[in-house]
Amino acid sequence: MAATSDPVAHAALRAAAQPGQAADAVHVEVSLPGEVADVPVTGEDADGSGEELDDRKRAVLRAIVTEYVSKGEPVGSKRVVDVARLDVSAATVRNEMSALESLGYIAQPHTSAGRVPTDKGYRRFVDDLRTDPALDGPRRELVQELLGGATDVEDLLARTSSVLSQLTRLVSLVIAPAVDTARLKLCELVGLGPGAGLLLLVADTGRVEKRSVELPPETTETDLDRVRTVLAEQVRGRRLGEVNTTITAIAEDAPSELREVLRAVAEATAPRLAEDTVHHVFVGGQASLAGDEAFEREHLSRVLQLIEERVTLARLLADATADDHPTVRIGEENEVEDLRAASLVAQRYQLVTAGSLGVLGPTRMDYATVLATVRAVADQLQATLTDLSR
């Protein structure tokens, strides 16, 4: 795969990090300690089938996957010999391909054509990759620059979505941290003039909420000072999902001169502060699928329709990220039927509560690059979230 260390590629990525700005997709070079694990897999393999693959079969499978991902055309035996640099004849490779086909790792779409990977073949390829693929140094530094400059959580997540989609040329999915369980670090009421105020709420996830407050006309600065004290003592530290209920209860028991002010503050928080995570999804790069020939028209239509169902998307991504390691779900491994022709690569990030990010695309994707990119972006996202929450 081609490196993109030139200034034009860097400029495209910087543009991608600014929400609302378009940029041409760029390809990324991945630095791997080795393309696959050095030790042959014996006994039960990674997909649990119990099949053994010797070094040559694994080399043949790796060549077929990498070539098919790169070119999108069935791979013949002569091409495998060249790509894998095997010191054997094309006839010998054809025998190995026949064995891999009988095991279900590759398929022959046409009688006279070469082979293409199956979902099982992609799975074996992914499982044989080393566990720590990484972006090259300059690319990682660029991700740090783009995400490290975010000013708040909303800005950061929007940047993350843009950077992921541009780096991978796939659809990016980013779920905001679950804010129902986030707690308030700051709850401040500011008077803006007669009858007007501003409520400022800052959560320990870095989330900032500003709400206009319609204050009673007779509200004095002394009243505001007293209300600020009440909010600091009784609301700060509460979960965001409890703010409205808490302030409403405080208002009912407050002195008469403060009751209407506190009711106005409670009313300002009535629209849900803690938007459920499954509704808070940043999606980028949908246009990249429109011209992707890896999807048949029927499959593409289903995937595009699913992308509009943010609740389903968020649950899908959250379910796929049970730990802090990247998760890859390939084709038929996806529980959602509309994604049976697609692959999902996802990873969880966490500050106070967990969020998820990932990319969605055809099964014919560059898994090594995507895994490295998802990991690097997730690491930087979490680091920047930590900085914003301080």
C-alpha positions as CSV (number, residue, x, y, z in Angstrom):
1,M,0.0,0.0,0.0
2,A,1.2,3.5,-0.8
3,A,2.5,5.9,1.8
4,T,1.0,9.3,2.0
5,S,3.5,11.5,3.8
6,D,3.2,14.4,1.3
7,P,1.8,17.8,2.4
8,V,-1.3,17.4,0.2
9,A,-2.4,14.3,2.1
10,H,-1.7,16.0,5.4
11,A,-3.8,19.0,4.3
12,A,-6.7,16.7,3.3
13,L,-6.7,15.1,6.7
14,R,-6.6,18.4,8.5
15,A,-9.6,19.5,6.4
16,A,-11.3,16.3,7.3
17,A,-11.0,17.0,11.0
18,Q,-13.1,20.2,10.6
19,P,-16.8,19.2,10.8
20,G,-18.7,20.3,7.7
21,Q,-15.6,20.5,5.5
22,A,-15.1,17.9,2.7
23,A,-11.7,16.4,1.7
24,D,-10.6,13.7,-0.6
25,A,-9.9,10.4,1.1
26,V,-6.3,9.4,1.6
27,H,-4.8,6.0,2.1
28,V,-2.6,5.2,5.1
29,E,0.5,3.2,5.5
30,V,0.5,0.7,8.4
31,S,3.6,-0.4,10.2
32,L,3.3,-4.1,11.3
33,P,6.0,-6.1,13.2
34,G,5.3,-8.8,10.7
35,E,2.3,-9.5,8.4
36,V,1.2,-12.6,10.4
37,A,2.1,-14.4,13.5
38,D,5.4,-16.3,13.0
39,V,4.3,-19.5,14.6
40,P,2.1,-21.9,12.5
41,V,-1.4,-22.4,13.8
42,T,-1.9,-26.0,14.9
43,G,-4.7,-27.9,16.5
44,E,-7.9,-25.8,16.7
45,D,-7.4,-22.6,14.7
46,A,-8.7,-19.1,15.6
47,D,-12.1,-19.6,14.1
48,G,-12.7,-22.7,16.2
49,S,-12.9,-25.2,13.3
50,G,-10.1,-27.4,14.5
51,E,-8.4,-27.3,11.1
52,E,-4.7,-27.0,10.6
53,L,-3.0,-24.8,8.0
54,D,0.6,-25.2,7.2
55,D,2.8,-22.2,6.4
56,R,2.3,-22.5,2.6
57,K,-1.5,-22.6,2.8
58,R,-1.4,-19.6,5.1
59,A,0.9,-17.8,2.7
60,V,-1.4,-18.6,-0.2
61,L,-4.5,-17.5,1.7
62,R,-2.7,-14.3,2.7
63,A,-1.8,-13.5,-0.9
64,I,-5.3,-14.1,-2.1
65,V,-6.8,-11.8,0.6
66,T,-4.3,-9.0,0.1
67,E,-4.6,-9.1,-3.7
68,Y,-8.3,-9.3,-3.8
69,V,-8.6,-6.4,-1.3
70,S,-6.3,-4.4,-3.5
71,K,-7.6,-5.2,-6.9
72,G,-11.1,-6.5,-6.4
73,E,-10.6,-9.3,-8.9
74,P,-10.3,-13.1,-8.4
75,V,-6.7,-14.1,-7.8
76,G,-5.1,-16.8,-10.0
77,S,-2.3,-19.3,-9.0
78,K,0.4,-17.5,-11.0
79,R,-0.3,-14.2,-9.2
80,V,-0.2,-16.0,-5.9
81,V,3.3,-17.3,-6.7
82,D,4.5,-13.8,-7.4
83,V,2.8,-12.1,-4.4
84,A,3.7,-14.7,-1.9
85,R,7.2,-15.2,-3.4
86,L,6.8,-18.9,-3.2
87,D,9.5,-21.2,-4.6
88,V,7.0,-23.6,-6.1
89,S,5.1,-24.0,-9.4
90,A,1.7,-22.6,-10.2
91,A,0.4,-26.2,-10.3
92,T,1.5,-26.7,-6.7
93,V,-0.3,-23.5,-5.7
94,R,-3.4,-24.6,-7.5
95,N,-3.4,-27.7,-5.3
96,E,-3.1,-25.6,-2.2
97,M,-5.9,-23.4,-3.4
98,S,-8.1,-26.4,-4.0
99,A,-7.4,-27.5,-0.4
100,L,-8.2,-24.0,1.0
101,E,-11.4,-24.0,-1.1
102,S,-12.5,-27.4,0.3
103,L,-11.9,-26.0,3.8
104,G,-14.1,-23.0,3.0
105,Y,-11.5,-20.3,3.2
106,I,-11.7,-19.3,-0.5
107,A,-14.3,-19.7,-3.3
108,Q,-14.2,-19.8,-7.1
109,P,-16.8,-17.4,-8.5
110,H,-16.4,-18.7,-12.1
111,T,-15.2,-21.9,-13.5
112,S,-12.1,-20.4,-15.2
113,A,-11.5,-17.6,-12.7
114,G,-9.2,-17.4,-9.8
115,R,-10.3,-17.5,-6.2
116,V,-11.7,-14.9,-3.8
117,P,-11.8,-15.0,0.0
118,T,-14.9,-16.1,1.9
119,D,-16.0,-14.7,5.2
120,K,-14.1,-17.6,6.8
121,G,-11.0,-16.7,4.9
122,Y,-11.1,-13.1,5.9
123,R,-11.6,-14.2,9.5
124,R,-8.5,-16.4,9.4
125,F,-6.5,-13.6,7.8
126,V,-7.6,-11.2,10.6
127,D,-6.9,-13.7,13.3
128,D,-3.4,-14.4,11.9
129,L,-2.5,-10.7,11.9
130,R,-0.3,-9.7,14.8
131,T,-2.3,-8.2,17.7
132,D,-0.5,-4.8,17.5
133,P,-0.7,-3.3,14.0
134,A,0.2,0.4,14.3
135,L,0.2,3.5,12.1
136,D,3.5,4.8,11.1
137,G,5.0,7.6,13.3
138,P,4.1,10.6,11.1
139,R,0.5,9.4,10.6
140,R,0.0,8.8,14.4
141,E,1.4,12.3,15.1
142,L,-1.1,13.8,12.6
143,V,-4.0,12.0,14.3
144,Q,-2.7,13.5,17.6
145,E,-2.6,17.0,16.1
146,L,-6.1,16.8,14.6
147,L,-7.9,15.4,17.6
148,G,-5.7,17.0,20.3
149,G,-6.9,20.5,19.1
150,A,-10.6,19.8,19.9
151,T,-12.2,22.4,22.1
152,D,-15.0,20.3,23.7
153,V,-16.5,16.9,23.6
154,E,-18.9,17.6,20.7
155,D,-16.1,19.0,18.6
156,L,-13.8,16.1,19.5
157,L,-16.3,13.4,18.5
158,A,-17.2,15.2,15.2
159,R,-13.5,15.4,14.4
160,T,-13.0,11.8,15.2
161,S,-15.8,10.8,12.9
162,S,-14.3,12.9,10.0
163,V,-10.7,11.6,10.6
164,L,-11.8,7.9,10.7
165,S,-13.8,8.1,7.5
166,Q,-11.1,9.9,5.7
167,L,-8.3,7.6,6.8
168,T,-10.1,4.4,6.0
169,R,-12.4,5.5,3.2
170,L,-15.3,3.7,5.0
171,V,-18.3,4.8,7.0
172,S,-17.2,6.0,10.5
173,L,-19.3,5.5,13.6
174,V,-18.7,7.3,16.9
175,I,-20.9,6.9,20.0
176,A,-20.7,9.6,22.6
177,P,-19.9,8.4,26.2
178,A,-23.0,7.5,28.1
179,V,-23.9,10.7,29.8
180,D,-26.8,9.5,31.9
181,T,-24.2,8.3,34.4
182,A,-21.9,11.3,34.0
183,R,-21.8,13.6,37.0
184,L,-21.8,17.4,37.2
185,K,-18.5,19.1,38.0
186,L,-20.0,22.6,37.7
187,C,-23.5,24.0,38.0
188,E,-23.5,27.8,37.6
189,L,-26.4,30.3,37.2
190,V,-25.4,33.7,35.6
191,G,-27.7,36.7,35.4
192,L,-27.8,38.3,31.9
193,G,-30.2,41.1,32.7
194,P,-33.7,41.6,33.8
195,G,-35.6,38.4,33.4
196,A,-32.8,36.5,31.7
197,G,-30.2,34.1,32.9
198,L,-27.8,31.4,31.7
199,L,-27.3,28.0,33.3
200,L,-23.9,26.5,32.7
201,L,-23.4,22.8,33.4
202,V,-20.1,20.9,33.0
203,A,-19.9,17.1,33.4
204,D,-17.0,15.0,34.4
205,T,-16.9,13.6,30.8
206,G,-16.0,17.1,29.5
207,R,-19.6,17.7,28.2
208,V,-20.7,21.3,28.4
209,E,-24.4,22.3,28.4
210,K,-25.7,25.9,28.3
211,R,-29.3,26.6,28.9
212,S,-31.2,29.9,28.8
213,V,-33.3,30.6,31.9
214,E,-36.4,32.9,31.9
215,L,-36.1,34.4,35.3
216,P,-38.9,36.2,37.2
217,P,-38.6,40.0,36.5
218,E,-38.2,40.8,40.2
219,T,-35.1,38.5,40.6
220,T,-32.3,40.3,42.4
221,E,-28.6,39.6,42.4
222,T,-28.9,38.5,46.0
223,D,-31.5,35.9,44.9
224,L,-29.1,34.6,42.2
225,D,-26.3,34.3,44.8
226,R,-28.5,32.3,47.1
227,V,-29.6,30.0,44.2
228,R,-26.0,29.5,43.1
229,T,-25.2,28.4,46.6
230,V,-28.1,25.9,46.6
231,L,-27.1,24.5,43.2
232,A,-23.5,24.1,44.3
233,E,-24.4,22.3,47.5
234,Q,-27.3,20.1,46.3
235,V,-26.9,19.6,42.5
236,R,-23.2,19.5,41.8
237,G,-22.0,15.9,41.8
238,R,-25.4,14.6,40.7
239,R,-25.8,12.4,37.6
240,L,-26.9,14.4,34.6
241,G,-30.0,12.2,34.3
242,E,-31.1,13.3,37.8
243,V,-30.6,17.1,37.4
244,N,-34.1,18.1,36.4
245,T,-35.8,15.9,39.1
246,T,-33.4,17.2,41.8
247,I,-33.9,20.9,41.0
248,T,-37.7,20.4,40.8
249,A,-37.7,18.9,44.2
250,I,-35.4,21.6,45.7
251,A,-37.8,24.3,44.3
252,E,-40.8,22.8,46.0
253,D,-39.0,23.0,49.4
254,A,-37.3,26.3,48.8
255,P,-38.1,29.6,50.6
256,S,-40.9,31.4,48.8
257,E,-38.6,34.2,47.4
258,L,-36.4,31.6,45.7
259,R,-39.1,29.2,44.6
260,E,-39.9,30.7,41.2
261,V,-36.2,31.2,40.3
262,L,-35.5,27.5,41.0
263,R,-38.6,26.5,39.1
264,A,-37.3,28.5,36.1
265,V,-33.9,26.7,36.4
266,A,-35.7,23.4,36.6
267,E,-37.7,24.2,33.5
268,A,-34.5,25.0,31.6
269,T,-33.3,21.5,32.3
270,A,-36.5,19.8,31.4
271,P,-35.3,18.9,27.9
272,R,-33.1,15.8,28.6
273,L,-29.6,16.8,29.5
274,A,-28.5,13.2,29.3
275,E,-29.4,12.2,25.8
276,D,-29.3,8.4,25.7
277,T,-26.2,7.1,24.1
278,V,-28.1,5.1,21.5
279,H,-29.4,8.3,20.0
280,H,-26.1,10.2,20.1
281,V,-24.1,8.8,17.1
282,F,-21.7,10.7,14.8
283,V,-21.6,9.2,11.3
284,G,-19.3,10.2,8.6
285,G,-18.2,9.0,5.1
286,Q,-21.6,7.7,3.9
287,A,-20.8,9.0,0.4
288,S,-17.8,6.7,0.2
289,L,-20.1,3.7,-0.1
290,A,-22.0,5.1,-3.1
291,G,-19.2,4.4,-5.5
292,D,-17.9,1.3,-3.8
293,E,-18.2,-1.6,-6.2
294,A,-17.5,-4.1,-3.4
295,F,-21.2,-3.9,-2.5
296,E,-23.9,-5.2,-4.8
297,R,-26.7,-2.7,-5.3
298,E,-29.2,-4.6,-3.1
299,H,-26.6,-4.9,-0.2
300,L,-25.6,-1.3,-0.6
301,S,-29.2,-0.1,-0.3
302,R,-29.7,-2.1,2.9
303,V,-26.5,-0.8,4.5
304,L,-27.3,2.8,3.6
305,Q,-30.8,2.4,5.1
306,L,-29.3,0.9,8.3
307,I,-27.0,3.8,8.7
308,E,-30.0,6.1,9.0
309,E,-31.3,3.9,12.0
310,R,-29.0,5.5,14.6
311,V,-30.5,3.6,17.5
312,T,-29.7,0.2,15.8
313,L,-26.3,1.4,14.8
314,A,-25.4,2.5,18.3
315,R,-26.6,-0.7,19.9
316,L,-24.7,-2.7,17.3
317,L,-21.5,-0.8,17.9
318,A,-21.9,-1.0,21.7
319,D,-22.6,-4.7,21.6
320,A,-19.5,-5.3,19.5
321,T,-17.1,-3.6,22.0
322,A,-17.1,-5.6,25.2
323,D,-13.5,-4.7,26.1
324,D,-10.7,-2.3,25.2
325,H,-9.4,-4.3,22.2
326,P,-10.6,-3.9,18.6
327,T,-13.4,-6.1,17.5
328,V,-13.9,-7.3,14.0
329,R,-17.2,-8.8,12.8
330,I,-17.1,-10.1,9.2
331,G,-20.1,-10.7,7.0
332,E,-22.2,-13.5,8.4
333,E,-20.8,-12.9,11.9
334,N,-23.0,-9.8,12.1
335,E,-26.2,-10.5,13.9
336,V,-28.1,-7.8,11.9
337,E,-29.1,-9.3,8.6
338,D,-28.6,-6.1,6.6
339,L,-24.9,-6.3,7.5
340,R,-24.2,-9.8,6.3
341,A,-22.3,-8.4,3.3
342,A,-20.4,-5.9,5.4
343,S,-17.7,-5.9,8.1
344,L,-17.5,-3.9,11.3
345,V,-14.3,-2.9,13.0
346,A,-14.9,-1.3,16.4
347,Q,-13.2,-0.4,19.7
348,R,-14.4,1.0,23.0
349,Y,-13.0,4.1,24.6
350,Q,-13.6,5.1,28.2
351,L,-13.3,8.0,30.5
352,V,-16.0,8.1,33.2
353,T,-18.4,6.1,31.1
354,A,-17.8,4.1,27.9
355,G,-18.3,5.1,24.3
356,S,-17.5,3.3,21.1
357,L,-16.1,4.1,17.7
358,G,-15.5,2.1,14.5
359,V,-15.9,1.8,10.8
360,L,-18.3,-0.1,8.6
361,G,-17.6,-1.2,5.1
362,P,-17.6,-4.1,2.7
363,T,-16.0,-7.4,3.7
364,R,-13.4,-6.6,1.1
365,M,-11.6,-4.1,3.2
366,D,-7.9,-3.5,4.2
367,Y,-8.2,-5.0,7.6
368,A,-4.6,-4.3,8.7
369,T,-4.9,-0.6,7.9
370,V,-8.4,-0.3,9.4
371,L,-7.4,-2.1,12.7
372,A,-4.3,0.1,13.1
373,T,-6.4,3.3,12.3
374,V,-9.2,2.4,14.7
375,R,-6.7,1.7,17.5
376,A,-4.7,4.8,17.0
377,V,-7.8,7.1,16.8
378,A,-9.4,5.4,19.9
379,D,-6.2,6.0,21.9
380,Q,-6.0,9.6,20.9
381,L,-9.7,10.2,21.5
382,Q,-9.4,8.8,25.0
383,A,-6.3,10.9,25.7
384,T,-8.0,14.1,24.5
385,L,-11.2,13.3,26.5
386,T,-9.0,12.9,29.6
387,D,-7.5,16.4,29.0
388,L,-10.9,18.0,28.4
389,S,-12.3,16.6,31.6
390,R,-9.6,18.1,33.8
